[in-house]
Amino acid sequence: MPRRFVSAAETETEEFPGQLNRWYFKDGLGDAENLALVRGCLDQGGGHPFHNHPEMDEIIYVLSGEMRQWLETESRILRAGDTLYIPRGVIHGCRNDNVEKCEFLAILTPAKIQGPLAVDYSKEEPWCSLL
């Protein structure tokens, strides 16, 4: 049976220091072959190190709270209702410097790719000096 209705209890959870991701759809999880959807939650001080998605475009939509989002070396504060489009291959990262948690949705396309989901640039300059 196709997996199209997904409850929060059915998500795949991924935890990192200061961040919790709940995957609703991605390659191998659900029926969406062209889209991946994750709901992220950043604690105070939490973030996502600089990386890119070599084969995927991404849209970030902030549900609540706020975060500083970098797109290459430019950064902005994103608040509830704000969004950002990140073309494939563009290096980006984020950090929540606020007391409140920041919840957001990330939609990536396509879901099925040949290479890695993400490539880490967080230990390289200028990225390691920004977060």
N, C-alpha and C positions, 0 to 999 in steps of 0.2 A: 504494500500500500504506500502511495506517495506520502512523504512527510512535508506537509505544507502548513499545518497549524502547529505552532510550537509554543509551549508554555515555558515560563521562566524555570520551572523545575526540570525541564528537558534540555536545558542548555548545557554546553560543555564549558566548564569553568577552568580558567587559567589564572594563576596567581603569581604576582611578582611583588617585590618590596614596594609598598605604597600604591599598588594598582591591582584591581580585580577586573578581569574580562569575562564576559558571558557571551559565548559564541552561539548564535541562533542558526546561522547558515554559513557554511564554508565547504570547500572541497571535501567530500566524504561525510558531510553532516547536512542532511536535508536534501531537497530536490533542486535547489537553485544552482544551476550550473554556471550561470553568468554573474551571479552576485554573491558576495559574502557580507554578513552583517554581524557586528559585535557591539555589545553595550559595555562601555568601559566606565570604571569608577576610580578616580584618583584621590587618594587621601592627601592631607596637607603634606607638602614636600615630595609627593609622588609625581611620577612623570614617565614619559616614554623617551628613552635615549634617542639620539639622532640616528636615523636609518632612512632607507628608501625601499620602495617596492619596485624592482626592476621591470616587472611585467603587469603591474596593476595600477589603475587610477584609484583615488580614494576621495571620499567626501566625509568630512567631520561635521557633526551637528551637535551643539552643546544643549543638553537638556536642563541642567541646573548647575549652579556654582559658576566658577570661572577658572580659566587656565591661561598661561602664556604659551602661545603656539608659535613656533619658528617655522618658516618656510625658507629654506636655505639660510641666509644670515639675517633676514628680516623677521621681526617678531611683532605680535599684537596680542592684546588681551582679548580672548573670546569669552563671551558671557552667554547665558541662556538665550536661545534663539539665533545665535550667530552660527555661521557655517564657513567652511573653507574647502576649496577644491585643490587637490594635490595631484598633478599629473604624474604618470609613471616615471620612475627614475629620479624624481626630485627629492633631495634630502630634507627631512623635517624632524621635529621633536617637540615635546611639550612638557610643562611643569606646572603643578598647582602650588602656589605659594600662599594660599589662603587657608583660613581655619576650616571653612566649609569644604565638604567633598565636592568634586566636580564630576558630574555624570554626563556622558556623551555617547552618541552613536557614531560608528564608523562603517561606511559602506564601501566595499572594494569590488572592483570588476577588472577582469573576469575572475571567477572563483577557481577555475581550473587553469593552472600554469605549469610550465615545464621546470623552472628553476625554483630558488628559494622564495618564500613569502616576503622576507625582508633581509636586507644586508645592513649590518651594524657599522656606523661611522663614528660612534661616540668616543673612541679613543684617538681619533685623528683631529688635527687642527684644521680649521678653526673651531670645529664642533665641540671638542672637549673643553674649550674655554668658555663656551656660551651657556651651558646648562648649570 
